[in-house]
Amino acid sequence: MPIEILMPALSPTMEEGTLAKWVVKEGDTVSSGDVMAEIETDKATMEFEAVDEGVIGKILIAEGTEGVKVNAVIAILLEDGESADDIGETSTPAAAPKPESKGEPATENAAPAEGSKPAPAAPVASDGSRVFASPLARRIAADKGLDLNDIKGSGPRGRIIKADVEGLSKSDAPKAAAAAPAAAAPASPAMAAGPATDTILKMYEGREFEEVKLDGMRKTIAARLTEAKQTVPHFYLRRDIQLDNLMAFRGQLNKQLEPRGVKLSVNDFIIKACALALQQVPEANAVWAGDRVLKLKPSDVAVAVAIEGGLFTPVLQDAEMKSLSALSAEMKDLATRARDRKLAPHEYQGGSFAISNLGMFGIDNFDAVINPPHGAILAVGAGTKKPVVGADGEMAIATVMSVTLSVDHRVIDGALGANLLNAIKDNLEAPMTMLA
């Protein structure tokens, strides 16, 4: 029977996306792992791979269509021996648009293929997360009475495919013991309340302006940062850090690393200093998890990267274990792919701590907004020449960088936050100790 190809969820939080491009056309033969389409999420453009083999019988959603809901039918795949006649006329949705202007979302979901048995709804695990399985695998599992929660998928990103279920019987994959009912999934955070759109439009009636439509990234930024400021009890800690020793040490290292084509930035030292500080003050290496706090063992540090129309926070995992040159190379790679919107979800999700550096823009200091569920974020200003009083009481000129640590009070109390910021300061003012 024809197989419905559904709009995939390419990240745990994805609810809809843009079908940017079809790589295949009707009549093409595909196998498991073949790239079929490119899909834009709120953060990146990702390739969508086939999990079943067959022939593309009908494309239902035109490329360029925005607002395609997860699990909406986007195409029909024919199995061996089937033809386009098996699809039925009702497979073509009235609103499977070829948008005249990019940005017109589909208003109706595609109707299922006539005469084909619809795939059961995507199963949900006991923790409320979706179990990823192909439509054919779901149908086979339903026919055999198999619980997909008990089956480990071998498809892309752990998706359950036909081969994982066709040889199983009910006794091979016993249902898990009855678990407590899954908690209802929390509602998506609402946009900030304010005057209605019509009210604002009337306010500026007669004034020249340009309307800018919110894309997925801007909507996500608005929702998440509104959530952060409304629900996360921020407090702020500030320190000035003297950079003269670091600048001199960086100059020496860059001269020695020049034959290898490596050039370390001040930001590379900041990443390393924060990663080590999270190990030195392990109680602060934590995230808020709703009804509990998770204390992480590794230092997974996120770094804000500005891109056109928004920002990414790619995560450098196990940063405390990596050399400065390794961190520098990884950060450059992540930043480049972030600007091209080519990061995979696992590369910008997670972490317990973030860094936002506006010093290169000449900003002296600022307060950054915590990105939930992180416990803290360090806002980094520019290093500038300032008069300072030395330990001997003498006045001198030093390169001073102002930083602000924004802290989630649910996770980190004041004294603990102060210890973390002091550890970061100590590491940056004595940079050679970071290599010990």
Secondary structure, DSSP 8 states (H G I E B T S, - for coil): --EEEE----STT--EEEEEEESS-TT-EE-TT-EEEEEE-SS-EEEEE-SS-EEEEEE-S-TTEEEEETT-EEEEEE-TT--GGGT-GGGS-TT----SSTT---SS-----TTS-------B-TTS-B--B-HHHHHHHHHHT--GGG----SGGG-B-HHHHTT--TTTS---------------------S-HHHHHHHTTTS--------HHHHHHHHHHHHHHHHS-EEEEEEEEE-HHHHHHHHHHHHHHGGGT----HHHHHHHHHHHHHHHSGGGSEEE-SSSEEE-SS--EEE-EEETTEEE--EETTGGGS-HHHHHHHHHHHHHHHHTT---GGGTS--SEEEEE-GGGT---------TTBSEEEEEEEEEEEEEE-TTS-EEEEEEEEEEEEEETTT--HHHHHHHHHHHHHHHHSGGGGG-
